[in-house]
Amino acid sequence: MSKSIDKISVLDSIPLRALAFATMLAAGFAITLTVDEVHHSEVRGLQILASMSLVKVFGIVIVGTILLVLLIKYAEVALAFFFLVGMFKGDPRLSSTPVDLTILVGALVGLAVALRLIASRQALSVPAEYFLYLPLICLMVLSLFYTPDFSAGLEKTLRFVFLTGLGVVAPFALFDSPAKIRRFMITMVGGGILLAVNSLFMLGGQERLVAPSGLNTELGSACAAGLVIIWGLLFPGWSFFKRFLVYPVVGLLAIGMVGSGGRLANASAVICIIISIFLCKKLFRDALIMGGLGLLALPFVWIPDASYEYLSSLAHPPEAMGTRSGLMELGISLMGEHPLLGVGIQGFRYHSPNPVTYNFPHNIFLELGSEMGALAALVFLGILIYSFREIAKQLTNPATKHEPLVHTVFLLMIFVFLDSMVSGDINDLRFMWFVLGLPYVLRGLYSNYLPALGGAETRWNPAYATRYASSDFEYLT
């Protein structure tokens, strides 16, 4: 294997006894924090079952078992649900669900990862660049000793390790072929379409369109991500006629995105689409056609005026930033006053004007720096640089520079980076941490399928298409 594809086996680098002890300790913390939630779920589940007939209960068990098997078999789809479920679970129609859906889907993904590793009898391997996560987690744990609220800090740390971390590590066990990454991304597009369809019922109203959870930012982000994936992954390999047939779907996602009034989502999607045109020049015609059709259709769509008002503030950045400017200034101030250790994880809220509403600075560098010190911000900068450096290598390598998967990962990296600069905390940005790991997943896949990857004279050999599944390489030329 090439030196540039050096990997480190987690189970080889950590003694099994130490790993088992750490797992038991972490599980103990997790159980302590979730015991009330588990008890509530049990009670609620029994109440629901008691109100149903035996036939209905039996039918639910059968359907649930089938879904469980399918989601474990197609675990990449379950991983997409893991990132999407938070946008749906706030729907009042799901209020009676006896268990938190994010935890439920996360448990399914974790089970699928375990089964894959057991079946393949291989240790979970991650790239050497992932060593940067160790000091970040150590700083989180250290900051628990001086955070203003230990329980809140511990909860945030455990969420990062067990939920956000699941999205960081799972791709290395689940994405063993390009086809599975494509299936994951198409599922993400499907989630955006469902959210956009749900938002259509709000057209003509006074308020901005929102996701079932009640947040307009989630609707805008999901629709924007769907548009980026369609432009980066699907359109480059399709004929013009096939792309034309999908224009209504693109229009639907655009309505949801514009109707949400999400300023970052709209701006980031436009930036990514412009970049995609430079990566695949034949899409310039599509951009012109869809732009013209969009302008003609806009007056007949009945998007709320509130959405346009929010989007118009993009012309005035200070107005668009709103309260975020003050929160970022506070983050800079706290980072300057506590440069070494910060104020403790989840400690930012106790220095903000409103600890309930304004509980993070809406910038990941400032969040890490203010709560865990400048070193944490520098560690994240390192994670970011290494990830972009890896995707840059693939964009310039003759063997992969025309591969739509590489283009799509690059576009999504730009999208999530822009998002992290003005929105969300480290756990809200779960999808960002996942995307930053995809360049290494692609590196591993292409190293297996293209043994000579990395050489200046590397070219795609048609013989590989016979040896490996052609569906995995339909875009490699």
C-alpha positions, -999 to 999 in steps of 0.1 A, spaced: 0 0 0 13 35 -8 28 56 19 3 83 12 -24 59 22 -10 51 55 -36 40 80 -36 32 117 -56 4 132 -73 15 163 -74 -19 179 -37 -24 171 -26 9 186 -46 5 219 -42 -25 242 -75 -44 244 -77 -42 281 -73 -4 281 -99 -2 253 -124 -24 272 -119 -3 304 -124 29 285 -155 15 269 -170 4 302 -162 38 318 -178 57 289 -208 34 289 -212 40 326 -214 77 321 -238 73 292 -261 50 312 -261 75 342 -272 103 319 -298 84 300 -314 63 327 -344 87 331 -348 88 293 -347 50 291 -373 47 318 -396 72 301 -392 53 268 -402 20 285 -432 35 301 -444 53 270 -438 22 249 -458 0 272 -487 26 272 -487 26 234 -487 -12 231 -515 -15 257 -537 8 236 -533 -14 205 -549 -47 194 -528 -78 194 -530 -80 156 -517 -44 152 -489 -50 177 -479 -81 157 -480 -62 124 -458 -34 139 -433 -60 151 -431 -76 117 -427 -43 98 -402 -31 124 -381 -62 120 -381 -60 82 -370 -23 84 -344 -32 110 -329 -59 87 -330 -36 57 -313 -7 75 -286 -29 88 -280 -44 53 -280 -9 37 -263 8 66 -253 37 44 -290 46 41 -293 44 79 -263 67 82 -281 93 60 -312 89 82 -289 97 112 -282 131 97 -318 137 85 -339 125 114 -333 156 136 -351 176 109 -382 154 112 -384 143 148 -398 177 160 -430 171 140 -459 171 165 -472 139 148 -441 121 161 -444 135 197 -457 101 209 -426 83 198 -413 64 229 -376 69 221 -354 97 208 -352 90 170 -316 103 167 -304 79 194 -324 51 179 -310 56 144 -275 61 159 -278 28 177 -287 11 144 -257 26 127 -235 16 156 -249 -20 154 -243 -21 116 -207 -9 121 -201 -37 147 -216 -64 125 -195 -53 95 -163 -54 116 -173 -88 131 -182 -102 97 -151 -90 80 -129 -99 110 -110 -67 105 -101 -40 130 -116 -5 125 -89 15 107 -88 53 105 -63 76 88 -33 89 106 -47 124 104 -74 114 128 -49 115 156 -58 152 158 -91 142 174 -73 128 204 -60 162 218 -95 177 210 -113 151 231 -86 154 258 -92 191 260 -130 185 263 -124 161 292 -99 185 309 -124 214 306 -149 194 326 -129 202 357 -136 239 355 -168 243 334 -195 263 352 -220 234 347 -205 199 350 -236 180 339 -242 202 309 -205 200 299 -205 162 303 -236 158 282 -221 179 254 -188 159 256 -206 126 255 -228 137 226 -197 146 207 -179 113 214 -208 89 209 -232 107 185 -211 132 165 -181 108 167 -203 80 152 -206 100 120 -169 106 120 -159 70 123 -188 50 107 -179 58 70 -146 39 74 -166 7 82 -196 12 60 -183 29 28 -164 0 12 -173 10 -24 -181 42 -43 -217 28 -49 -224 30 -12 -213 66 -10 -236 74 -39 -265 56 -22 -259 76 10 -259 109 -10 -290 100 -30 -307 93 3 -297 128 15 -313 142 -17 -344 122 -9 -346 137 26 -343 172 11 -371 165 -13 -394 152 14 -388 184 35 -394 206 4 -427 188 -4 -438 192 32 -430 229 31 -452 235 0 -483 235 22 -469 267 38 -467 287 5 -489 317 5 -486 323 42 -470 351 61 -441 332 78 -410 316 63 -412 279 53 -399 256 80 -390 219 84 -413 196 105 -390 204 135 -401 241 131 -367 255 121 -363 273 88 -325 268 89 -329 230 87 -352 232 57 -328 255 39 -297 234 47 -313 201 36 -326 216 3 -293 233 -4 -273 201 3 -297 182 -20 -290 207 -48 -253 205 -43 -253 167 -45 -275 168 -77 -252 193 -94 -220 176 -83 -228 139 -84 -257 132 -108 -257 159 -135 -221 154 -147 -228 118 -158 -262 124 -173 -273 135 -208 -290 168 -213 -324 152 -217 -321 132 -185 -310 164 -167 -339 183 -181 -363 157 -167 -350 164 -132 -354 202 -135 -387 200 -116 -370 183 -87 -343 210 -87 -371 236 -88 -388 220 -58 -356 221 -38 -350 257 -48 -385 267 -36 -378 251 -2 -344 267 1 -356 302 -10 -388 299 10 -369 290 42 -352 324 40 -320 307 51 -294 332 41 -263 310 46 -280 280 28 -289 301 -2 -255 319 -5 -236 286 0 -256 267 -25 -251 295 -52 -213 295 -44 -212 257 -48 -232 256 -80 -209 282 -95 -178 262 -85 -195 230 -100 -198 248 -133 -160 253 -134 -155 216 -125 -180 204 -152 -184 231 -179 -214 215 -196 -235 225 -166 -232 262 -176 -261 257 -200 -282 241 -173 -275 270 -150 -287 295 -176 -318 276 -184 -329 269 -148 -320 305 -138 -343 318 -165 -371 294 -158 -368 302 -121 -372 340 -127 -402 333 -148 -419 310 -123 -410 330 -92 -441 353 -93 -464 323 -94 -450 303 -65 -463 325 -36 -432 324 -15 -438 344 17 -426 380 17 -408 373 50 -385 349 31 -375 376 6 -370 401 34 -345 378 52 -327 371 19 -325 408 10 -304 414 42 -275 396 25 -269 429 7 -262 444 41 -238 419 60 -241 437 94 -279 434 93 -277 398 81 -254 388 110 -278 403 136 -272 390 171 -245 367 158 -221 397 157 -224 403 194 -220 366 202 -189 363 180 -175 394 197 -181 377 231 -164 346 218 -133 366 208 -133 384 242 -135 351 261 -108 336 240 -86 366 247 -92 365 284 -88 327 287 -64 317 259 -49 286 275 -79 266 288 -110 286 279 -140 289 302 -149 252 301 -170 231 277 -206 245 275 -194 275 295 -200 301 269 -236 304 277 -229 315 312 -212 346 299 -238 355 273 -267 379 278 -292 350 276 -278 315 286 -309 298 272 -310 313 237 -275 326 231 -255 295 242 -228 294 215 -210 320 194 -222 306 160 -186 301 149 -168 268 155 -133 284 159 -147 308 185 -167 281 203 -137 258 206 -113 287 215 -136 303 241 -146 271 258 -114 250 256 -86 274 247 -67 285 216 -51 250 212 -85 235 205 -92 260 178 -57 253 163 -64 215 164 -96 220 144 -77 242 120 -53 213 115 -82 189 109 -96 213 83 -63 219 65 -55 182 63 -89 174 49 -88 201 23 -53 191 14 -64 155 7 -93 165 -15 -70 189 -34 -47 160 -42 -76 141 -56 -88 171 -76 -54 174 -93 -46 137 -97 -52 126 -134 -69 94 -122 -96 111 -100 -99 148 -110 -129 141 -133 -146 118 -108 -180 133 -97 -177 118 -62 -145 138 -57 -162 169 -70 -193 164 -47 -172 158 -16 -153 190 -24 -185 210 -28 -200 196 4 -168 205 22 -171 241 11 -208 240 21 -203 227 56 -172 250 62 -193 281 54 -220 267 77 -196 263 106 -185 299 103 -219 314 112 -241 287 126 -244 257 150 -223 243 178 -199 213 176 -228 188 179 -252 207 156 -224 206 130 -225 167 131 -227 166 93 -196 188 90 -174 164 109 -187 136 88 -179 154 55 -144 163 66 -136 126 68 -149 117 33 -116 126 15 -99 99 34 -126 74 27 -122 82 -11 -84 79 -7 -88 44 7 -113 33 -20 -92 46 -49 -61 31 -34 -78 -3 -35 -93 1 -70 -64 21 -86 -32 6 -71 -11 32 -90 -30 62 -76 -7 91 -69 18 88 -98 20 116 -123 14 92 -151 -16 74 -135 -44 67 -160 -77 48 -157 -72 13 -169 -104 -3 -184 -92 -36 -171 -101 -25 -136 -138 -22 -146 -138 -59 -153 -121 -68 -120 -143 -46 -99 -181 -38 -100 -186 -16 -130 -214 2 -113 -188 16 -89 -168 32 -117 -194 43 -141 -181 79 -139 -143 71 -140 -129 80 -174 
